[in-house]
Amino acid sequence: MQKRPVYLDNNATTEVDPLVLEAMLPWLRNGYGNPSSAYGLGRAAAAALDTAREQVAAVVGAHPEEILFTSCGSESINTAIRSALSHDPDRAHAVTSAVEHSATMKLADHLAKKGYEITRLPVDSGGGLDLDRFERSIRDDTAIVSLLWANNETGVLFPIDRIAAICEAKRVPLHIDAVQAVGKIPVDLSRVHATFLSLSGHKIYCPKGVAALYVRRRSRFTPWLFGGSQESNRRGGTQNVASIVALGKAAEIAADHLLEESGRVRELRDAFEATLLAEVPGSHVNGSGERLPNTTNMRFEGVESEAALVLLDKQSICCSAGSACTAGSVHPSHVLTAMGLSRDHARASLRFSFGRFNDAKETADAARTVASTLAKLRALDPVAS
């Protein structure tokens, strides 16, 4: 039998929790009713959506009616930004950062070609944001600020509470990309004033293909997908009931075990990181300040990350050289280069992200395997060694 992989790429996607799968299966078998139908099968499906909406709302401190179900994080991000830009033609300016997820980056590129003005805020060498510069970037014609809470490659956290306070004072809508934050750190929208927040199921042990967008009550909103009256007229299309039920269950589990699980996972990450720093000469952590408890991005001088990934895959260790959404790109990570790393240093970096189904023994063994694999790579390259 093939060896079970040591999966250290939980920021790319997560294994489906058995409890989530168990909650989902009845709606793939007998609960096939259309939730917009008036008869019993349809009413049962609609009730299941209501329960899931409550569960997702609870994990982010929102009201159920503020939760809109979508197909993925990218759809949620696009919907929020496009909605904000649709309301006032005189507000054609958006603020974001140089280290956003590709969904935001590529939408910003598209909007710039259509005549919108985009301010992309730089970050410092640790991946942090200059809040004074951020505040100065907001103008009278700014339609929206869109920033991530937690960077998907480095785990560096932006100070969202202070960012939200600035946006509220300036009366500018804020969209938070919380795809990597939800389920890993506390998220409470009753204390953080935002207009929109995006989250995705497959980052919290739910199947791919389902996500959510928080839309603050009494906020102006324009749908992106038009069709029927589903999702309170905010997104056309018949809802994916089984996956939405799964997202609700995943959110419930995340909320119930957040502090306990984040503490355990942080210990795994810290021990793994410490082993590599001690055993691999020329190793460094990319990113500083507050980080997600599960994420480390490390560079190893003289090592080509793509070659390392090939050898580690043969050892059944799954990690990445950056975002899964940019895998295969010939360009170095835009996040790492924005932090001031050279192209060579960016290409010598690996991301390890830990999760619920990792344990201390396998991660300790994996750290030693990574260290020995990098030593072998350096031995093959006399310049690097």
C-alpha positions in Angstrom: 0.0 0.0 0.0 1.1 3.5 -0.7 2.4 5.3 2.4 0.0 7.9 3.8 1.5 11.3 3.1 2.5 13.7 5.9 0.3 16.5 4.9 1.8 19.9 5.7 0.0 22.1 3.1 -3.2 22.9 5.0 -3.3 26.4 3.7 -3.8 25.0 0.2 -6.7 22.8 1.3 -7.6 20.6 4.2 -8.7 17.0 4.6 -12.4 16.6 5.0 -13.3 16.0 8.7 -15.3 12.7 9.1 -17.9 14.5 11.1 -18.4 17.0 8.3 -18.7 14.2 5.7 -21.2 12.4 8.0 -23.4 15.6 8.2 -23.2 16.0 4.4 -24.1 12.5 3.2 -27.9 12.5 4.0 -28.3 15.5 1.7 -26.6 13.6 -1.1 -28.8 10.6 -0.7 -32.4 11.3 0.4 -32.4 15.1 1.1 -32.4 16.0 -2.6 -35.2 18.6 -2.5 -34.7 22.0 -4.0 -34.8 24.5 -1.1 -36.9 26.9 -3.1 -39.7 24.3 -3.4 -42.8 24.5 -1.2 -43.3 20.8 -0.5 -41.7 18.8 2.3 -38.5 17.8 0.6 -37.9 21.4 -0.3 -38.8 22.8 3.1 -36.4 20.3 4.8 -33.6 21.5 2.5 -34.4 25.1 3.2 -34.3 24.4 7.0 -30.9 22.8 6.6 -29.7 26.0 4.9 -31.0 28.1 7.8 -29.1 25.9 10.3 -25.9 26.2 8.3 -26.3 29.9 8.0 -26.6 30.1 11.8 -23.5 27.9 12.2 -21.4 30.0 9.8 -22.6 33.3 11.3 -21.5 32.0 14.8 -17.9 31.3 13.8 -17.4 34.9 12.7 -19.7 36.8 15.2 -22.3 37.7 12.6 -26.1 37.5 12.3 -27.4 34.6 10.1 -29.1 37.0 7.6 -25.7 38.5 6.9 -24.3 35.3 5.5 -24.5 34.7 1.7 -23.4 31.3 0.4 -21.1 31.2 -2.6 -19.0 28.6 -4.5 -15.5 29.6 -3.4 -13.4 32.3 -1.8 -12.6 33.8 -5.1 -16.3 34.3 -5.9 -16.8 35.9 -2.5 -13.9 38.3 -3.0 -15.1 39.2 -6.5 -18.7 39.7 -5.3 -17.7 42.1 -2.5 -15.4 44.3 -4.5 -17.6 44.5 -7.6 -20.6 45.3 -5.4 -18.8 48.2 -3.7 -17.6 49.6 -7.0 -21.1 49.4 -8.6 -22.8 52.0 -6.4 -21.3 55.3 -7.3 -19.5 56.1 -10.6 -17.7 59.0 -9.0 -16.0 56.5 -6.6 -13.6 54.7 -8.9 -10.7 54.1 -6.5 -9.9 51.0 -4.5 -7.2 50.3 -1.9 -5.5 46.9 -1.5 -2.0 45.6 -0.8 0.9 44.1 -2.8 0.5 40.7 -1.0 -3.1 39.8 -1.5 -4.4 36.5 -2.8 -4.5 36.1 -6.6 -8.3 36.5 -6.6 -7.9 40.1 -5.4 -4.7 40.8 -7.4 -6.1 39.7 -10.7 -9.4 41.4 -10.2 -7.5 44.6 -9.4 -5.5 44.1 -12.7 -8.8 43.7 -14.6 -10.4 46.7 -13.0 -7.3 48.9 -13.7 -7.7 48.1 -17.4 -11.3 49.2 -17.2 -10.3 52.6 -15.8 -10.4 52.2 -12.1 -7.5 53.4 -10.0 -6.0 50.9 -7.7 -3.7 51.7 -4.8 -1.5 48.7 -3.9 0.1 49.3 -0.5 3.6 48.0 0.0 4.7 45.9 3.0 7.8 45.9 5.0 10.5 43.2 5.2 8.4 41.3 7.7 5.2 41.5 5.7 3.6 44.2 7.8 1.6 47.2 6.7 2.3 50.8 7.4 -0.9 52.0 8.9 -0.1 55.7 8.5 0.5 55.2 4.8 -2.7 53.1 4.7 -4.8 55.9 6.2 -3.3 58.4 3.8 -4.2 56.2 0.9 -7.9 56.5 1.5 -9.5 59.3 -0.6 -12.8 61.0 -1.1 -13.4 58.8 -4.2 -12.3 55.5 -2.5 -15.1 53.0 -3.1 -13.6 50.1 -1.1 -10.6 48.9 0.9 -9.9 45.1 0.4 -7.2 43.5 2.6 -6.5 40.1 3.8 -6.5 39.3 7.5 -3.9 36.5 7.3 -1.4 36.0 4.5 -1.8 32.7 2.8 1.9 32.3 2.2 3.6 33.6 5.3 0.8 33.6 7.8 1.5 37.3 8.7 -1.5 39.0 10.2 -2.6 42.5 9.3 -4.0 44.5 12.3 -7.5 44.2 11.1 -9.1 45.8 14.1 -7.1 49.0 13.6 -7.7 48.9 9.8 -11.4 48.5 10.4 -11.4 51.4 12.8 -9.7 53.7 10.2 -12.2 52.6 7.5 -15.2 53.2 9.8 -13.9 56.7 10.7 -13.5 57.6 7.0 -16.8 55.9 6.1 -15.2 53.7 3.5 -16.4 50.1 3.0 -13.9 47.4 4.1 -13.7 43.9 2.6 -11.7 41.5 4.7 -10.3 38.4 3.0 -10.5 36.0 5.9 -10.1 32.8 4.0 -7.0 31.8 5.9 -8.0 33.4 9.2 -11.4 31.8 9.9 -11.0 28.6 12.1 -7.4 29.5 13.0 -7.7 32.7 15.0 -10.7 34.4 16.7 -12.9 36.3 14.2 -15.6 38.5 15.7 -17.5 40.9 13.4 -19.5 42.2 16.3 -16.3 44.0 17.4 -14.6 44.5 14.0 -16.6 46.8 11.8 -16.4 45.5 8.2 -18.9 45.7 5.3 -17.8 42.4 3.8 -15.8 39.3 4.8 -14.9 36.3 2.7 -14.4 32.7 4.0 -14.0 29.3 2.3 -15.0 25.8 3.3 -12.1 23.8 2.1 -9.7 25.7 4.4 -11.7 24.5 7.5 -12.0 20.7 6.7 -15.0 20.9 4.4 -15.2 19.8 0.7 -14.2 22.2 -2.0 -16.8 24.1 -3.8 -18.6 26.0 -1.1 -17.8 29.3 0.7 -19.5 32.3 2.2 -19.6 36.1 2.1 -20.6 38.2 5.1 -22.5 41.3 4.0 -23.2 43.7 6.9 -26.8 44.5 7.6 -28.2 47.6 5.9 -25.2 47.8 3.6 -25.7 48.6 0.0 -25.3 45.4 -2.1 -25.4 44.5 -5.8 -25.4 40.8 -6.7 -22.8 39.5 -9.1 -24.7 36.4 -10.2 -28.3 37.2 -11.2 -31.0 34.5 -11.6 -33.7 33.4 -9.2 -34.4 34.9 -5.8 -32.1 32.5 -3.8 -30.0 33.9 -1.0 -32.5 36.7 -0.4 -32.0 37.9 -4.0 -28.3 38.3 -3.4 -27.0 35.4 -5.5 -28.9 33.6 -8.2 -28.6 29.8 -8.6 -29.9 26.8 -6.8 -28.0 26.3 -3.5 -25.6 23.4 -3.1 -27.4 22.0 0.0 -25.1 19.2 0.8 -22.0 21.3 0.7 -23.6 24.2 2.6 -24.6 21.7 5.3 -21.0 20.6 5.4 -19.7 24.2 5.6 -22.1 24.8 8.6 -20.8 21.7 10.4 -17.2 22.6 9.7 -17.8 26.1 11.0 -19.5 24.7 14.2 -16.5 22.4 14.8 -14.0 25.2 14.3 -15.9 27.5 16.7 -16.1 24.8 19.4 -12.4 23.9 19.3 -10.7 27.1 18.1 -8.5 28.0 21.1 -7.6 24.4 22.0 -6.8 23.4 18.5 -4.9 26.6 17.6 -2.7 26.2 20.7 -1.9 22.5 19.8 -1.2 23.4 16.2 1.0 26.3 17.2 3.2 23.9 19.2 3.6 21.6 16.2 4.6 24.6 14.0 7.0 26.0 16.5 8.8 22.7 17.1 9.0 22.0 13.4 10.4 25.5 12.7 12.9 25.2 15.6 14.2 21.9 14.3 14.9 23.3 10.8 16.5 26.5 12.1 18.8 24.4 14.3 19.7 21.7 11.8 19.7 23.5 8.4 22.5 26.1 8.1 21.3 29.2 6.3 17.7 28.8 7.1 15.4 31.8 7.9 11.7 32.4 8.6 10.0 34.7 6.1 7.7 37.0 7.9 7.6 38.5 11.4 5.3 39.9 14.0 1.9 38.2 14.6 1.4 35.1 12.4 -1.2 32.4 12.0 -0.5 29.7 14.5 -0.3 27.0 11.8 2.0 28.6 9.2 5.7 28.9 8.6 7.4 30.1 5.4 11.1 29.4 5.4 14.0 30.0 3.0 17.0 27.8 2.7 20.0 29.5 1.2 21.3 27.7 -1.9 18.3 25.5 -2.3 15.9 25.5 -5.3 12.4 25.0 -3.8 11.0 23.2 -6.9 13.8 20.6 -6.6 13.1 20.2 -2.9 9.4 19.7 -3.5 10.1 16.9 -5.9 12.4 15.1 -3.4 10.0 15.7 -0.5 7.1 14.3 -2.5 9.1 11.1 -3.0 9.4 11.0 0.8 5.5 11.4 1.0 5.8 14.9 2.5 3.4 17.5 1.1 4.3 21.2 1.3 4.5 24.0 -1.2 6.6 26.8 -2.6 3.8 29.4 -2.1 0.1 29.7 -2.8 -1.6 26.7 -4.4 -3.4 29.1 -6.7 -0.1 30.2 -8.3 1.5 26.8 -8.5 3.3 26.2 -11.8 4.0 29.9 -12.3 7.5 30.7 -13.6 7.6 33.8 -11.4 8.8 33.8 -7.8 6.2 34.5 -5.1 4.8 38.0 -5.4 4.3 38.0 -1.6 8.0 37.3 -0.9 9.3 39.7 -3.5 7.0 42.4 -2.1 8.7 41.8 1.2 12.1 42.6 -0.4 13.4 39.1 -1.0 15.5 38.6 -4.1 14.2 36.3 -6.8 16.7 33.7 -5.7 15.7 33.9 -2.1 12.0 33.7 -3.0 12.7 30.6 -5.0 14.6 29.1 -2.1 11.5 29.2 0.1 9.0 26.6 1.2 5.7 26.9 3.0 4.6 24.4 5.7 1.1 24.7 7.1 -0.2 22.5 9.8 -3.7 21.4 10.8 -6.1 19.3 12.8 -4.9 15.9 11.6 -1.2 16.4 12.1 0.4 15.0 15.3 3.7 15.6 17.1 5.5 12.5 16.0 4.8 12.8 12.3 5.7 16.4 12.2 9.0 15.8 14.2 9.9 13.0 11.8 9.0 15.2 8.8 11.3 18.0 10.1 14.2 15.6 10.2 13.4 14.3 6.8 13.2 17.9 5.4 16.6 18.7 7.0 18.2 15.6 5.5 16.6 16.2 2.1 17.9 19.8 1.9 21.4 18.5 2.9 21.3 16.1 0.0 20.3 18.8 -2.4 23.1 21.0 -1.3 25.6 18.2 -1.7 24.5 17.8 -5.3 25.3 21.5 -5.9 28.9 22.5 -5.0 28.1 26.2 -5.3 25.2 25.9 -2.8 27.2 23.8 -0.4 
